């Protein structure tokens, strides 16, 4: 087995495992609707049986496509993307950055499987776009004050500062740019590998407010970076006849995240991973509701304070699409079923608790 194919098979296997793990972790999100959290573009919901059927094919078809001829595989990939879009239409929370990344990598591995150089170029477009624009989004007080301190090693002889937080973001941007330069590509891969390991360690389910969904996507990116590292000396930047594929990848991993720096783009199309630029909604309910008791952040008080992101992650394994109009619809859902529902706040929960 030659060098390229042995590496590609490892990447294929890792992608399949992480993709199916994401489906399993997010089963209640991708395969079912939710009474309170589901936000559809329509005024009705399709039955969960039909939703599950659509989700099964959406997740299985790309896996099958990895193992068959490209002429047939491309249609399976197209159908899978169409089904995923259908799932999104009936629940907007299903549009997530990591699903876009998964489908980008699937597209590269399925459509470009016979040319290692073009495949390598496609993966560089995906990876570099993720890190450059995600790093730019992290140049934000939300990341510096809330996320970066959680990634810090507090046993070090000096304390975390905001300067270090901004330095993390700048380092990610530089590493993303260095992926595009052959002489610095291996160094960039090493830096980014360490970053993903720290994220899994610090934000994984074994930490307070950590979630298991962190693991599959970060692990898949680790394997992708290892592939880019090992192939670095043998690959050149080449597009060949794959212009259409490269344009589509460029739109989702460069154009939309780039535009999101200056104009409004839906947040889950902007590669805002762990940036904390998104709105975090906290729901106030004026009475204790047994159904929501385990999510109450102020159990000692008469009212309930619920982090909607935490509630969604625990109930469904997927995050809320953090747009204000979507939060407004969630509030409507709660008010229609729980008369004691008050409002949603978008400030720090400690400040909200002090007012109750």
ABEGO torsion letter per residue (X at the ends): XBAAAAAAAAAAAAAAAAAAAAAAAAAAAAABBBAAABBBABABBBBAAAAAAAAAAAAAAAAAAAABBAAAAAAAAAAAAAAAAAAAAABAAABBAAAAAAAAAAAAAAAAAABAAAAAAAAAAAAAAAAAAAAAAABBAAAAAAAAAAABBAABABBBBAAAAAAAAAAAAAAAAAAABAAAAAAAAAAAAAAAAAAAAAABAABBGBBAAAAAAAAAAAAAAAAAAAAAAABBBBAEAAAAAAAAAAAAAAAAAAAAAABBBBAAAAGBBGAGABBBBBBBBABBBAAAAAABABAABABBBBBAAAAAAAAAGBBBBBBAAAAAAAAAAAAAABAABBBBBABBAAAAAAAX
